[in-house]
Amino acid sequence: MRMTRLARLRRSLEDLFPERHLYIRSRGEMRALVLTTRRQLTIAGCVAGAALWLGVGTAAMLVNAMSLSSSDQEVARTQAKYERWIADRQARLNSAVAQLNAANGSIDDLAARVEKRHAALALLLTDFKDDPGAAKALAPALNKAAAIPSDADPVHRVEMVRTSQERLIAAADSYAKGRAERLRLAFRLAGLSPDVFMPRGGALGGPLIEAKDPRALAAVLDVNESFAERIQHAAQNISEAKALDQAAAKLPLSKPTRAGERSSGFGVRLDPFTHRPAFHSGLDFAGGFMTPVLSTAPGVVSFTGVRSGYGNTVEIDHGHGFKTRYAHLAAIAVHPGQPVAVGQRVGAMGSTGRSTGVHLHYEVWVNGRAQNPDRFVRAGEYVQQSG
């Protein structure tokens, strides 16, 4: 049986590699070369081995080329980044030198342009002077500007000042834009449209900021047009953020009490007396007897006294259609017509009126319609967190 298999294998190989005769003519002589099956198998084996060796070598080279460590790649990226920074800084320095040469070697003209840009920035940043968040955001840029050595080469010093100006206006624009976006989100959380509170005129002369053509602003500020465009864009964001900040300060976004947790929400619930579904027009806060109740926004007290179902009640008109109501009070600390500030004590928690226990019933009304106070409270918490 084994001999039969070997014979079959031999016949198969002979059919695949039959004996071949090659005739080679060289220098007028004819020579014959016989390629037996065994010789052909030997040659085929050598060729296959060489191909396998070449394949393994190529794969090893590819793996080695692709096996750069992540640290090597990070080093390469960092080196490229710093090279770009150096090239950019050199380009700025070359530009300053070119301007200096164009001014017949006088640095006075270049310094004058830098001073005009400083004046434009000072005008822009006046809106930030009372904003702690802005002061914190702009501090790194201001500190770098203050750290410019006074004994540096004049051309180099001027270029460093210009770089610090670019950094400062970028920081101001970024802070104002971010602040405006967070306030817009807070208004939407309260169910309000932020566009209603957008300024009709901008800072730095109003219409100049809103003009599509910044050439007018460039002429007023006496700076180049590209810098005027950046001033204009930053001023728009500052103006919007400032307007939204001022509007938020007048809205009932604070909590009506520092103690107590929300115990009952706005909307349909089971009435604690009838045990049937009924609409609850406010937000309840649980707390201890005589816990202070606070105004959630500046306004004028429009009502104090007893209302049916509410017991002892205080109502405050905040203007622009906003009104808040504080009910079930044990004591009232204000009187009608009295101006109140945000966070001012207007009464104390109790259980007067239709109440099952000591708590504060708090309502927010907009243009005569009851709103969900929880939206306003959450919006106020977001404003405080992002401030």
C-alpha positions as CSV (number, residue, x, y, z in Angstrom):
1,M,0.0,0.0,0.0
2,R,2.8,2.4,0.9
3,M,4.7,1.6,-2.3
4,T,1.5,2.3,-4.2
5,R,1.2,5.8,-2.7
6,L,4.8,6.6,-3.4
7,A,4.4,5.5,-6.9
8,R,1.3,7.7,-7.3
9,L,3.2,10.7,-5.9
10,R,6.1,10.1,-8.2
11,R,3.8,9.9,-11.2
12,S,2.0,13.1,-10.2
13,L,5.3,14.9,-9.8
14,E,6.5,13.5,-13.2
15,D,3.3,14.8,-14.8
16,L,3.7,18.2,-13.2
17,F,7.4,18.4,-13.9
18,P,8.0,16.2,-16.9
19,E,11.6,15.7,-18.1
20,R,12.6,18.5,-20.4
21,H,15.5,18.8,-22.9
22,L,17.2,22.2,-23.5
23,Y,19.5,22.7,-26.5
24,I,22.0,25.5,-26.2
25,R,24.0,26.7,-29.1
26,S,27.4,28.3,-28.2
27,R,30.3,29.1,-30.4
28,G,29.0,26.9,-33.2
29,E,28.5,23.9,-31.0
30,M,25.2,22.5,-29.9
31,R,24.9,21.2,-26.3
32,A,22.0,19.4,-24.7
33,L,20.8,19.9,-21.1
34,V,18.5,17.4,-19.6
35,L,16.2,18.7,-16.8
36,T,14.9,15.7,-14.9
37,T,12.0,15.8,-12.6
38,R,14.3,15.8,-9.6
39,R,16.3,18.8,-10.9
40,Q,13.1,20.8,-11.6
41,L,11.9,20.1,-8.0
42,T,15.2,21.3,-6.6
43,I,15.1,24.5,-8.6
44,A,11.4,25.1,-7.6
45,G,12.3,24.6,-3.9
46,C,15.2,27.1,-4.2
47,V,12.9,29.7,-5.8
48,A,10.2,29.2,-3.2
49,G,12.7,29.5,-0.4
50,A,14.1,32.7,-1.8
51,A,10.6,34.2,-2.3
52,L,9.7,33.3,1.3
53,W,12.9,34.9,2.6
54,L,12.3,38.1,0.7
55,G,8.7,38.2,2.0
56,V,9.7,37.7,5.6
57,G,12.4,40.4,5.2
58,T,10.0,42.9,3.7
59,A,7.4,42.3,6.4
60,A,10.0,42.8,9.1
61,M,11.0,46.1,7.5
62,L,7.4,47.3,7.4
63,V,6.7,46.3,11.0
64,N,9.9,48.1,12.1
65,A,8.9,51.2,10.2
66,M,5.5,51.2,11.7
67,S,6.6,50.5,15.3
68,L,7.6,54.0,16.3
69,S,6.6,54.5,19.9
70,S,3.9,57.0,20.8
71,S,6.5,58.9,22.7
72,D,8.7,59.4,19.6
73,Q,5.6,60.5,17.7
74,E,4.7,63.0,20.4
75,V,8.3,64.3,20.4
76,A,8.1,64.8,16.7
77,R,4.7,66.6,16.9
78,T,6.0,68.9,19.8
79,Q,9.1,69.7,17.8
80,A,7.1,70.6,14.7
81,K,4.8,72.8,16.9
82,Y,7.7,74.8,18.4
83,E,9.2,75.1,14.9
84,R,6.0,76.7,13.7
85,W,5.9,79.0,16.7
86,I,9.5,80.1,16.1
87,A,8.8,80.7,12.4
88,D,5.7,82.7,13.3
89,R,7.6,84.8,15.8
90,Q,10.4,85.4,13.4
91,A,7.9,86.5,10.7
92,R,6.4,89.0,13.2
93,L,9.8,90.3,14.0
94,N,10.7,90.6,10.3
95,S,7.4,92.5,9.8
96,A,8.3,94.9,12.6
97,V,11.8,95.4,11.1
98,A,10.3,96.0,7.7
99,Q,7.9,98.6,9.1
100,L,10.8,100.2,10.9
101,N,12.8,100.4,7.7
102,A,9.8,101.8,5.9
103,A,9.7,104.6,8.5
104,N,13.3,105.5,7.5
105,G,14.7,103.8,10.6
106,S,12.6,105.7,13.1
107,I,11.0,103.6,15.8
108,D,8.7,106.5,16.9
109,D,6.1,105.8,14.2
110,L,5.9,102.1,15.0
111,A,5.7,102.9,18.7
112,A,2.9,105.4,18.0
113,R,0.9,102.7,16.2
114,V,1.3,100.4,19.2
115,E,0.2,103.1,21.6
116,K,-3.0,103.7,19.5
117,R,-3.7,100.0,19.7
118,H,-3.3,100.2,23.5
119,A,-5.8,103.1,23.7
120,A,-8.3,101.0,21.7
121,L,-7.8,98.0,24.0
122,A,-8.2,100.2,27.0
123,L,-11.5,101.5,25.6
124,L,-12.6,97.9,25.0
125,L,-11.7,96.6,28.4
126,T,-13.4,99.3,30.4
127,D,-16.5,97.1,30.4
128,F,-14.6,94.5,32.3
129,K,-13.3,96.6,35.1
130,D,-16.0,95.5,37.6
131,D,-16.2,91.9,36.5
132,P,-14.2,89.5,38.7
133,G,-14.6,86.7,36.2
134,A,-13.1,88.8,33.5
135,A,-10.3,89.9,35.7
136,K,-9.4,86.3,36.3
137,A,-9.6,85.4,32.6
138,L,-7.5,88.3,31.5
139,A,-4.9,88.0,34.2
140,P,-2.5,85.7,32.3
141,A,-2.4,88.0,29.3
142,L,-2.0,91.1,31.4
143,N,0.8,89.5,33.5
144,K,2.7,88.6,30.4
145,A,2.4,92.1,29.0
146,A,3.7,93.5,32.3
147,A,6.6,91.1,32.3
148,I,8.1,92.5,29.1
149,P,11.7,93.6,30.0
150,S,12.3,97.3,29.7
151,D,15.9,96.9,28.6
152,A,15.1,94.7,25.6
153,D,16.0,95.8,22.1
154,P,13.5,98.5,21.0
155,V,12.3,96.7,17.9
156,H,12.0,93.4,19.8
157,R,10.2,95.2,22.7
158,V,7.7,96.8,20.3
159,E,7.0,93.4,18.7
160,M,6.6,91.8,22.2
161,V,4.1,94.5,23.1
162,R,2.1,93.9,19.8
163,T,2.1,90.1,20.6
164,S,0.8,90.8,24.1
165,Q,-2.0,93.0,22.6
166,E,-3.0,90.2,20.3
167,R,-3.1,87.8,23.2
168,L,-5.1,90.2,25.3
169,I,-7.8,90.9,22.7
170,A,-8.1,87.2,22.1
171,A,-8.6,86.5,25.8
172,A,-11.2,89.3,26.1
173,D,-13.1,88.0,23.1
174,S,-13.0,84.4,24.3
175,Y,-14.2,85.2,27.8
176,A,-17.1,87.5,26.6
177,K,-18.2,85.0,24.0
178,G,-18.2,82.1,26.5
179,R,-20.0,84.2,29.1
180,A,-22.7,85.2,26.6
181,E,-23.2,81.6,25.5
182,R,-23.6,80.4,29.1
183,L,-26.1,83.1,29.9
184,R,-28.1,82.3,26.7
185,L,-28.3,78.7,27.9
186,A,-29.5,79.9,31.4
187,F,-32.2,81.9,29.8
188,R,-33.4,78.9,27.7
189,L,-33.4,76.8,30.9
190,A,-35.8,79.3,32.4
191,G,-38.0,79.1,29.3
192,L,-37.0,82.6,28.1
193,S,-35.8,83.7,24.7
194,P,-32.3,85.4,25.1
195,D,-32.9,87.4,21.9
196,V,-35.5,89.5,23.8
197,F,-32.7,90.7,26.1
198,M,-30.1,91.4,23.4
199,P,-28.8,95.0,23.2
200,R,-30.1,97.3,20.5
201,G,-26.8,99.2,20.3
202,G,-23.3,98.1,21.1
203,A,-20.5,99.6,23.2
204,L,-17.9,102.0,21.9
205,G,-20.4,104.4,20.3
206,G,-23.3,101.9,19.6
207,P,-23.8,102.0,15.8
208,L,-20.1,101.9,15.1
209,I,-20.0,98.4,16.6
210,E,-23.0,97.2,14.6
211,A,-21.7,98.7,11.3
212,K,-20.8,96.0,8.7
213,D,-17.9,98.2,7.5
214,P,-15.2,98.5,10.2
215,R,-13.5,101.3,8.4
216,A,-15.5,103.9,10.3
217,L,-14.4,102.3,13.6
218,A,-10.8,102.2,12.4
219,A,-10.9,105.9,11.6
220,V,-12.4,106.7,15.0
221,L,-9.9,104.6,17.0
222,D,-7.1,105.6,14.6
223,V,-5.9,102.0,14.2
224,N,-5.6,99.7,11.1
225,E,-8.7,98.1,9.7
226,S,-7.8,94.5,10.7
227,F,-7.3,95.5,14.3
228,A,-10.6,97.5,14.2
229,E,-12.4,94.3,13.0
230,R,-11.1,92.4,16.0
231,I,-12.1,95.2,18.4
232,Q,-15.5,95.3,16.8
233,H,-16.1,91.6,17.1
234,A,-14.9,91.5,20.8
235,A,-17.0,94.6,21.6
236,Q,-20.1,92.9,20.2
237,N,-19.5,89.8,22.4
238,I,-18.8,92.0,25.4
239,S,-21.9,94.1,24.8
240,E,-24.1,90.9,24.5
241,A,-22.6,89.4,27.6
242,K,-23.1,92.6,29.6
243,A,-26.7,93.0,28.5
244,L,-27.5,89.4,29.4
245,D,-25.8,89.8,32.8
246,Q,-27.8,92.9,33.5
247,A,-31.0,91.2,32.5
248,A,-30.3,88.1,34.5
249,A,-29.6,90.3,37.6
250,K,-33.2,91.6,37.3
251,L,-34.9,88.2,36.8
252,P,-36.1,85.9,39.7
253,L,-33.3,83.4,39.3
254,S,-32.3,83.1,43.0
255,K,-33.7,80.6,45.5
256,P,-36.4,81.9,47.8
257,T,-34.8,80.3,50.9
258,R,-31.3,79.2,51.8
259,A,-32.7,76.3,53.9
260,G,-35.1,73.7,52.9
261,E,-35.4,71.3,49.9
262,R,-38.0,71.2,47.2
263,S,-40.9,69.2,48.5
264,S,-43.6,69.5,45.8
265,G,-43.2,70.5,42.2
266,F,-45.1,72.5,39.6
267,G,-48.0,70.9,37.7
268,V,-50.7,68.3,38.4
269,R,-50.5,66.4,41.7
270,L,-52.8,64.8,44.2
271,D,-54.3,67.5,46.4
272,P,-53.3,66.8,50.1
273,F,-56.9,67.6,51.2
274,T,-59.1,66.1,48.5
275,H,-56.7,63.4,47.4
276,R,-57.7,64.1,43.8
277,P,-55.6,65.3,40.9
278,A,-55.3,69.1,41.1
279,F,-53.0,71.7,39.5
280,H,-50.2,73.0,41.7
281,S,-49.1,76.5,40.5
282,G,-45.9,76.7,42.4
283,L,-42.9,75.1,44.0
284,D,-42.9,74.1,47.7
285,F,-39.8,74.3,49.9
286,A,-39.8,72.4,53.2
287,G,-38.2,74.1,56.2
288,G,-38.4,74.9,59.9
289,F,-40.8,77.3,61.4
290,M,-39.7,81.0,60.9
291,T,-37.1,80.0,58.3
292,P,-36.3,83.3,56.4
293,V,-38.0,83.7,53.0
294,L,-36.0,85.8,50.6
295,S,-36.7,87.9,47.5
296,T,-35.5,86.1,44.4
297,A,-34.9,89.3,42.4
298,P,-34.9,93.1,42.9
299,G,-38.4,94.7,42.6
300,V,-41.2,96.5,44.4
301,V,-43.6,94.8,46.9
302,S,-47.0,94.9,45.2
303,F,-49.1,93.0,47.9
304,T,-48.9,91.8,51.4
305,G,-51.7,90.2,53.4
306,V,-54.0,87.1,53.3
307,R,-55.1,85.5,50.1
308,S,-57.6,82.7,49.9
309,G,-55.9,79.4,50.2
310,Y,-52.4,81.0,50.4
311,G,-52.6,82.4,53.9
312,N,-50.1,85.2,54.6
313,T,-48.7,86.2,51.3
314,V,-46.1,88.6,49.8
315,E,-46.1,89.5,46.1
316,I,-43.2,91.3,44.4
317,D,-43.3,93.0,41.0
318,H,-40.0,92.8,39.2
319,G,-40.9,94.7,36.1
320,H,-41.1,93.5,32.5
321,G,-44.1,91.3,33.3
322,F,-42.3,89.2,36.0
323,K,-44.0,88.7,39.4
324,T,-43.2,86.3,42.3
325,R,-45.5,85.1,45.1
326,Y,-44.4,83.8,48.6
327,A,-47.3,82.1,50.5
328,H,-48.2,80.3,53.8
329,L,-45.9,82.7,55.7
330,A,-45.8,82.9,59.5
331,A,-44.6,86.5,59.4
332,I,-44.3,89.3,56.8
333,A,-41.3,91.6,56.9
334,V,-42.2,94.1,54.1
335,H,-45.0,96.4,53.1
336,P,-46.6,97.4,49.7
337,G,-44.6,99.9,47.7
338,Q,-41.3,99.0,49.4
339,P,-38.3,98.4,47.1
340,V,-36.5,95.1,47.8
341,A,-33.2,93.8,46.7
342,V,-32.3,90.2,45.6
343,G,-31.8,88.1,48.7
344,Q,-33.6,90.5,51.0
345,R,-35.8,88.9,53.8
346,V,-39.5,89.4,53.0
347,G,-41.0,87.0,55.6
348,A,-40.7,83.7,57.4
349,M,-42.0,80.2,56.7
350,G,-45.2,79.1,58.3
351,S,-48.3,77.0,57.7
352,T,-51.0,79.6,57.2
353,G,-53.8,79.1,54.7
354,R,-54.5,75.8,53.0
355,S,-51.4,74.0,54.3
356,T,-50.6,70.7,55.9
357,G,-47.3,71.7,57.5
358,V,-44.6,74.3,57.7
359,H,-43.3,75.1,54.2
360,L,-43.0,77.9,51.6
361,H,-45.2,78.0,48.5
362,Y,-43.3,79.9,45.8
363,E,-44.7,81.1,42.4
364,V,-43.3,82.8,39.4
365,W,-45.6,84.7,37.0
366,V,-44.7,86.1,33.6
367,N,-47.2,88.3,31.8
368,G,-50.1,87.0,34.0
369,R,-49.3,83.3,33.6
370,A,-47.9,81.0,36.2
371,Q,-44.5,79.5,35.2
372,N,-42.6,76.5,36.5
373,P,-40.4,78.1,39.3
374,D,-38.0,75.2,39.2
375,R,-36.8,76.2,35.7
376,F,-35.9,79.7,37.1
377,V,-34.2,78.2,40.2
378,R,-32.1,75.8,38.1
379,A,-31.2,78.6,35.6
380,G,-30.0,80.7,38.5
381,E,-27.9,77.9,39.9
382,Y,-26.3,77.5,36.4
383,V,-25.5,81.2,36.2
384,Q,-23.8,81.1,39.6
385,Q,-21.8,78.0,38.7
386,S,-20.6,79.5,35.4
387,G,-19.9,83.0,36.8
